[in-house]
Amino acid sequence: MNMEIHNWGLNVGKVEITAVGSSSVFLIGDNDSIVLSSFFDTPPESFTVGNIVPLSLS
């Protein structure tokens, strides 16, 4: 995805952050590029594949 955004005359007075998520980006100012990556660190034995509770046919 290519985006071009112009924030001419942008003034930031006060920023208050009360919580941050695990996939957050907070940026004020110029940046040429942002590279995002992720990984999944849950061990395989914690996965539940299929129905947790058996479903009846009736």
N, C-alpha and C positions, 0 to 999 in steps of 0.2 A: 504494500500500500504506500503510495506516495502522497504526501500532504504538504501544502504550502500555506502557511498561516502568517498574516502580518498583524502584529499588535502594536501599531504605531501609537505612541502617546499613552502606553499602558503604565499606570502608576500603581504600585502595591503599597498600601499604607500599613496594614497590620494583618498578620496571619496567625490564626489560632488553630492548632491541630489537637483534637482531643483523643483520637484513636487512629490506629494505622492497621490496615488489613495486610494479609500475607503477600498480596500481589499489588503493591502500591507504587505509584510514581508521583513524586511531588517536585515540580520544577518551576522555578521562576527565572527567566533570563533566556539567553540564546543557547541553542544546542544544534550541532550539525546532524547528529543521528542518535537514536536510542535503539539499543539492541536488547530485545527481551528474550529470556529463556526460562524454562521451568523444568522441574524434575519431580518425580513421584517417589517419595521415600517410605511409603507404607509397605511393611513386609508382606510377602505373598500369603502367609498363613492367616492374615486378618481379613482377607477377602471372603465374601459370601457370594458364591455363584449360584444362581437359581433362586427359588422361592425360600424365604426364611421360614414361613409357616405353610404347611401343606394346604393347598386349596381343594375344597370338595367340588365334585362335578354337579351337585344338585343346587 
